[in-house]
């Protein structure tokens, strides 16, 4: 079993947290995400990449306020049938409920309700759905009163119609609204992919999302924050916050020619 050796050092305005592979620095300066990235790359290795629960545990009770980490999310809505160009950017979010709100960073597919308004929702939840046949320019919509996940609904529509519904304008939105029974919601063809990346280009294979809203409209990019509880959320990247950097720790050979991964040095800010 791998041993993780942790240390806590206080240097100048930095809180320094170390593991055998990576040294973390919480910087108590309010910068936007891009400014924080530049600072981290100039003085350390990069903004913090968090890859497991052992690293998460170092922040618990040590991060005193929301702080940037090196996580970035590109917002790119797409239609299942691949529509681009005229009408592809049409939206009718339920803004009175702060939609799309991306709760727990788990909502990538879009529902339309009986009031004609749109919600983002967890794609694995089962709902009825609306398909269309005909062409993108002259669609014929039909509600399918079978509850399926978004991906299953997409497959059903592609097999039995043309695709899940694409909505290009108010008229088409009203046509669909008229087909939805009172008190119900149905899947549409609008969705997006997670598109999470770390500043240092590490693979995104681990997350620790708080059960909170992450307001994404009209932002095209959101940036990752770790909180006092060490859980994550997303905020507009221009927000001014403290931030977390990391410094890579190079292995050092011992007398027995084995690598000592637990060696680290901390440099004070000039």
C-alpha positions in Angstrom: 0.0 0.0 0.0 1.3 3.4 -1.0 2.2 5.7 2.0 1.1 9.3 1.7 3.2 11.6 3.9 1.6 14.9 4.6 3.1 18.1 6.0 1.9 21.5 6.8 4.2 24.5 6.7 3.4 28.2 7.1 5.6 30.5 5.0 4.9 34.2 4.6 1.3 34.6 3.3 1.2 31.1 2.0 -0.2 28.0 3.6 1.9 25.1 2.2 0.6 21.5 2.1 2.9 18.8 0.9 2.6 15.2 -0.3 5.4 13.0 -1.5 4.6 13.9 -5.1 3.2 17.5 -5.0 3.4 20.5 -2.8 0.4 22.8 -2.6 0.3 26.5 -1.8 -2.8 28.4 -0.8 -2.2 32.0 -1.9 -4.2 34.6 0.0 -4.5 37.1 -2.9 -7.7 37.9 -4.7 -7.2 37.4 -8.4 -9.4 36.2 -11.3 -8.8 32.6 -12.6 -6.5 33.6 -15.5 -4.4 35.9 -13.2 -4.1 33.1 -10.7 -3.0 30.7 -13.4 -0.3 33.2 -14.5 0.9 33.7 -10.9 1.0 29.9 -10.2 3.0 29.3 -13.4 5.5 32.0 -12.7 6.2 31.1 -9.1 5.3 27.4 -8.9 4.4 24.7 -11.5 0.7 25.5 -12.1 -2.7 25.9 -10.5 -3.7 23.0 -8.3 -4.7 19.7 -9.9 -6.6 17.4 -7.5 -6.5 13.7 -8.4 -7.7 11.7 -5.3 -9.3 11.8 -1.9 -5.9 11.9 -0.2 -5.2 15.2 -1.8 -8.7 16.5 -1.0 -8.2 15.7 2.7 -5.3 18.2 2.9 -7.7 21.0 2.2 -10.4 20.1 4.6 -10.4 22.7 7.5 -7.4 24.5 5.9 -9.0 26.4 3.0 -10.7 29.3 4.8 -12.6 30.7 1.8 -13.5 29.9 -1.8 -10.3 29.5 -3.7 -9.5 28.8 -7.3 -8.1 25.5 -8.4 -6.9 24.7 -11.9 -10.2 23.4 -13.2 -11.9 24.8 -16.3 -15.2 23.9 -17.9 -16.1 25.0 -21.5 -19.8 25.4 -22.0 -20.8 24.1 -25.5 -24.5 23.3 -26.1 -25.2 21.0 -29.0 -28.3 19.6 -30.7 -28.6 15.8 -31.1 -29.2 16.2 -34.9 -26.1 18.3 -35.3 -27.9 21.6 -36.2 -25.6 24.6 -36.5 -26.2 28.0 -38.0 -29.6 29.7 -38.0 -31.7 28.8 -35.0 -29.1 26.6 -33.3 -28.5 29.2 -30.6 -32.2 29.6 -29.7 -32.9 29.1 -25.9 -35.8 29.5 -23.6 -34.5 28.9 -20.1 -36.6 29.1 -17.0 -34.7 32.1 -15.8 -37.0 32.7 -12.8 -35.5 29.4 -11.4 -32.0 30.4 -12.4 -31.8 27.9 -15.2 -29.5 26.4 -16.4 -28.1 25.9 -12.9 -26.0 22.7 -13.3 -26.7 21.4 -9.8 -23.8 19.2 -8.5 -22.1 19.6 -11.9 -24.2 16.7 -13.1 -26.8 18.2 -15.5 -25.9 18.0 -19.2 -29.3 17.4 -20.9 -32.3 19.7 -21.4 -36.0 19.3 -20.6 -38.9 21.5 -21.7 -41.9 21.8 -19.4 -45.6 22.4 -20.0 -44.9 26.2 -19.7 -42.5 26.1 -22.6 -39.5 26.8 -20.4 -36.3 24.8 -20.3 -34.3 23.2 -17.5 -30.9 21.4 -17.5 -31.1 18.0 -15.8 -29.3 14.8 -15.1 -29.2 12.8 -18.4 -29.6 9.5 -16.5 -33.1 10.5 -15.1 -36.0 9.0 -17.0 -38.6 11.3 -18.6 -40.9 11.2 -21.6 -39.4 12.8 -24.7 -40.2 14.6 -27.9 -39.0 13.4 -31.3 -39.4 14.9 -34.7 -39.7 13.6 -38.3 -39.5 15.5 -41.5 -36.6 17.9 -41.9 -34.8 20.4 -39.7 -36.5 23.3 -41.6 -40.0 21.6 -41.5 -40.2 19.4 -38.5 -43.2 17.4 -37.3 -43.0 16.9 -33.5 -44.4 14.0 -31.5 -44.3 13.4 -27.8 -43.4 9.8 -26.8 -45.0 9.0 -23.5 -42.4 6.5 -22.4 -39.9 7.4 -19.6 -36.3 6.9 -20.7 -32.9 8.4 -20.0 -31.7 11.0 -22.4 -29.4 8.7 -24.3 -32.1 6.0 -24.6 -34.6 8.6 -25.8 -32.1 9.7 -28.4 -31.7 6.1 -29.7 -35.4 5.6 -29.8 -36.0 8.8 -31.8 -33.2 8.0 -34.3 -34.7 4.6 -34.8 -38.3 5.5 -35.1 -38.3 9.1 -36.2 -35.5 11.4 -37.2 -34.1 12.5 -33.9 -34.9 14.1 -30.6 -36.5 17.5 -31.1 -34.4 20.5 -32.1 -36.1 23.9 -31.3 -35.0 26.8 -33.5 -37.5 29.6 -32.6 -40.5 30.7 -30.5 -43.0 29.1 -33.0 -41.4 25.7 -32.7 -41.1 26.0 -28.9 -44.9 26.8 -28.7 -45.7 23.9 -31.0 -43.8 21.6 -28.6 -45.4 23.2 -25.5 -48.9 22.5 -26.9 -48.0 18.8 -27.0 -46.8 18.4 -23.4 -49.4 17.3 -20.8 -50.0 19.6 -17.8 -47.4 19.1 -15.0 -45.0 17.2 -17.2 -41.5 17.7 -18.7 -39.9 16.0 -21.8 -36.4 15.6 -23.1 -35.3 17.7 -26.0 -32.3 17.2 -28.2 -30.2 19.8 -26.5 -27.2 18.6 -24.5 -23.6 19.3 -23.8 -20.5 17.3 -22.9 -18.6 17.8 -19.6 -15.5 19.5 -21.2 -13.5 19.7 -17.9 -9.8 20.3 -18.2 -7.0 21.0 -15.7 -4.7 23.9 -16.2 -1.7 21.6 -16.4 -3.5 19.3 -19.0 -3.8 16.4 -16.6 -6.6 13.9 -17.3 -9.8 14.7 -15.5 -10.7 11.5 -13.8 -11.6 12.6 -10.3 -14.1 15.1 -8.9 -15.6 16.2 -5.5 -18.7 18.4 -6.4 -20.7 20.1 -3.7 -24.5 19.8 -4.0 -25.0 23.4 -5.1 -26.1 25.3 -8.2 -23.5 26.3 -10.7 -25.1 29.1 -12.7 -23.8 28.8 -16.3 -25.8 31.1 -18.5 -24.6 33.3 -20.3 -21.1 32.2 -19.4 -19.2 30.3 -22.0 -16.5 29.2 -19.5 -16.7 28.5 -15.8 -13.8 27.9 -13.4 -13.3 25.5 -10.5 -13.3 26.6 -6.8 -12.5 24.6 -3.7 -14.3 25.7 -0.6 -13.9 25.6 3.2 -15.4 22.1 3.1 -12.9 21.0 0.4 -15.9 20.4 -2.0 -15.9 21.9 -5.4 -18.2 24.3 -7.3 -18.0 26.5 -10.4 -18.0 30.3 -10.7 -17.5 32.9 -13.4 -13.8 33.0 -14.1 -13.6 36.8 -13.7 -14.5 36.5 -10.0 -11.6 37.7 -7.7 -10.6 34.9 -5.2 -7.6 33.5 -3.4 -6.2 30.4 -5.1 -4.2 27.2 -4.8 -1.0 26.5 -6.7 1.1 23.4 -6.8 4.8 22.8 -7.1 6.1 19.5 -8.6 8.5 17.7 -6.3 11.4 16.0 -8.1 12.6 12.6 -6.8 15.9 12.6 -4.9 18.2 9.5 -4.9 19.2 8.2 -1.5 22.4 6.4 -0.7 20.9 3.1 -1.6 20.0 4.5 -5.1 16.3 4.4 -4.3 14.2 7.4 -5.1 13.0 9.5 -2.1 9.6 10.9 -3.2 9.1 12.6 0.1 11.8 15.3 -0.2 10.4 18.8 -0.6 11.7 22.3 -0.3 9.6 25.5 0.2 10.8 28.8 -1.3 9.5 32.1 0.2 7.9 34.6 -2.0 10.4 37.2 -3.2 
